[in-house]
Amino acid sequence: MAELLSFSARQQSLLKALLHGRAGMSVDEIADHLEISRNATNQHLSSLARLELIDSKLRPSSGGRPVRGYFLSARGLELFPRRYAHFSKTLIDWFRSIYGEQALLNCLSDLGEQIAEEYAPRTAVLNSLALKIGEVSLIMNELGYEAIAQTTDDGASEIIANNCVYHELAADCRQVCELDLSLMETLLEARVDHLECMVRGGHCCRFGITPR
């Protein structure tokens, strides 16, 4: 996902204007706000629409003829700061203080299994662990892990994740890694060991896979 600062100053101003104008802004309103021509405004809108950062719809106008209003899409809204990790950490700390460490581990394991249910049809039809490992690495890539499957020199199967999608959260609560292990074990129907962890100083998250 692109970050707001990766866009030109003009496009940043346009996106911020749409953030404040949540009801939608017309081309004329945007052009007036940015102090640029309608043609330039339309070019910026077309560029942002191709990236699926804005949507548009017709809206009533005082003149009676509907005008097209532009507004941020759900994807566009994600360009602006969110505090998901902070909220998640607060929730985890609250849960742990009331129910304890073991209950937290059990909960994260259950969450991993629940996420796995969505992808289980893709691995259930595969008849070998090697095929499942390949498919799980693809699933993890879809989830943002930047994962690859590999076989070591001694024949061991591993999945390497180069991006820890919960890194900020896992740095404060290492039990979060239980979610990854549960997700992978459920899909692979195999034992998964966390051999290397970025939160613990590793260069990647490396998971060893052993048939049950």
Order of alpha helices (4+ residues) and beta strands (2+ residues): alpha-alpha-alpha-beta-beta-alpha-alpha-alpha-alpha-beta-beta-alpha-alpha-beta-beta
